[in-house]
Amino acid sequence: QKQRKLTSQKSMASAENKMIYRNLGNSGLKISAIGFGNWLTNNDAKTEATTKEIMKYAFEKGVNFFDTAEIYGFGTAETVF
């Protein structure tokens, strides 16, 4: 029974990880339907490490639309990105 549970969890995981992409106007670019906004408000190592982990996870799941700006965290957000 444990083997069945693991198999069904793997099947669910692969079904859940299918990212939807949309055309970005007439640019020819396809971007993920879900974007990731990066707003760092703390300039400490723990926050930076957590942000990096989350961004990596989003990218691995198919996110290719990341929103950041020079003003976010006074430039720290873009530096971490």
C-alpha positions in Angstrom: 0.0 0.0 0.0 2.9 2.4 0.7 4.2 1.7 -2.8 0.8 2.7 -4.3 0.7 5.9 -2.3 4.2 6.9 -3.5 3.3 6.2 -7.1 0.1 8.2 -6.9 2.0 11.1 -5.2 4.5 11.1 -8.1 1.8 11.1 -10.7 0.0 14.0 -8.9 3.3 15.9 -8.6 4.1 15.6 -12.3 0.5 16.7 -13.2 0.7 19.7 -10.9 4.0 20.9 -12.4 2.8 21.7 -15.8 3.2 25.5 -16.3 0.9 27.3 -18.6 2.5 29.8 -21.0 1.0 32.7 -22.8 2.3 34.9 -25.7 3.6 38.3 -24.7 1.8 40.4 -27.2 3.3 40.0 -30.7 6.9 39.7 -29.3 7.1 36.0 -30.0 8.0 35.5 -26.3 6.1 32.9 -24.2 5.9 33.8 -20.6 4.5 31.8 -17.7 1.0 32.5 -16.7 2.3 32.9 -13.1 4.8 35.6 -12.4 7.2 35.9 -9.4 7.4 39.3 -7.7 10.7 39.9 -5.8 10.4 42.6 -3.1 13.2 42.2 -0.5 12.6 44.4 2.5 15.3 43.0 4.8 19.0 43.1 4.0 20.1 40.0 5.9 21.7 36.7 5.0 18.7 34.6 6.1 16.2 36.6 4.0 18.5 36.5 1.0 19.0 32.7 1.3 15.3 32.1 1.5 14.6 34.4 -1.4 17.2 32.5 -3.5 15.6 29.2 -2.6 12.1 30.4 -3.5 13.2 31.9 -6.8 15.0 28.7 -7.8 12.0 26.6 -6.9 9.7 28.9 -9.0 12.1 28.7 -12.0 12.3 24.9 -11.7 8.5 24.7 -11.8 8.5 26.7 -15.0 8.1 30.3 -14.0 10.0 32.5 -16.4 8.3 35.8 -15.7 10.1 37.6 -12.8 9.1 41.1 -11.6 11.8 43.2 -10.0 12.8 46.8 -10.0 15.8 48.9 -8.9 13.8 50.4 -6.0 12.8 47.0 -4.5 14.9 46.8 -1.3 16.9 49.8 -2.5 18.5 47.6 -5.3 19.0 44.5 -3.1 16.2 42.6 -4.9 17.9 42.9 -8.3 21.3 42.1 -6.9 20.0 38.9 -5.3 18.2 38.0 -8.5 
